[in-house]
Amino acid sequence: MKNSEVAISIANLTKYYGKLRALDNISFEVKRGDFFAFLGPNGAGKTTTINVLTGLSNYKSGSVQVFGHDVTREYRQSRPLIGLCAQEFNFDPFLSIHRMLVYQAGYFGIPEFEASRRADELLGRFQLSDKRNVKHRALSGGMKKRLLFCRALIHDPEILILDEPTAGCDLELKFRIWDYLAQLNNEGKTIFLTTHYMEEAEKLCKTIGIINHGQIVRIGEKKTVLQDRSLETVFLEVTDMLDDKNGFSRNGH
């Protein structure tokens, strides 16, 4: 790795979809070993940023590096450093989940024997060992979520990128995923998380970045960002006033 201290470096990144400027000259860094939460509403630019980082999308201008490797010019060096846990269940329908993980490892040049060992280890860690020989369609939704983590981690990447990993999860699975992520971060993984849940970011993350309309609104240490009162917005909509017997008149007095 060219730069072992900065996991992700984005400078002046601009991305268009047609005439829509999805990312507007954004810049930020994620340090090695950080747990970084990337927050913002739907359409803010979170997934687009992930797609650029992982080579799934090109961009108009700027610089994007993973541990010092340019994601465009040095993609052979940058891609193995990232494990992506996307939102969709896009598994091969013809393979058992164990075989699917072995194939995934093969994309990164991992020998089959080693890949099989890693697959067994991950399936055990995520409590899927008894399902190793079934296809993903036989899994529950929660099991599929855990399988996404196995696939993202099979090549032992330095960075784990998670795009809303607990969306649609019940409370038990959500808390279990939180425990997995905290353990992975404690083991040294750099984690880049997008989420709509402030509770999730507050519980897990060390650093928070906020993006809206393709522009960075705020980036900083978690406590500092959460105490920034300029980010607080409260909307009140009154549809009807309480009646007189509750102490209010309909004219608002």
Number of C-alpha atoms within 10 A of each C-alpha: 12 10 13 11 13 17 25 21 19 19 15 14 20 21 24 15 11 7 7 10 16 22 25 19 18 19 17 15 17 21 17 19 20 20 27 26 26 26 26 21 13 11 13 19 24 25 18 21 23 20 16 17 25 22 14 10 12 16 20 13 14 14 17 24 22 29 24 19 22 18 21 18 10 13 16 13 16 21 19 17 20 22 23 22 23 19 15 11 14 10 18 13 11 12 15 19 28 27 20 20 28 25 20 19 24 16 11 13 12 17 13 14 10 12 22 19 12 22 27 17 16 22 22 15 13 17 13 20 16 9 17 18 12 15 18 24 15 11 15 9 14 16 16 20 23 22 25 21 24 27 25 22 23 24 24 17 17 19 27 23 23 25 19 19 22 23 13 11 14 10 10 9 16 17 14 13 20 16 12 16 21 16 12 16 18 13 10 14 20 24 27 23 25 25 20 16 13 11 9 17 21 15 11 18 21 16 22 24 21 20 20 19 17 23 18 21 14 14 20 15 13 19 12 11 17 15 10 10 8 8 12 8 6 5 4 5 5 5 5 8 13 12 12 10 7 8 8 12 12 10 8 9 8
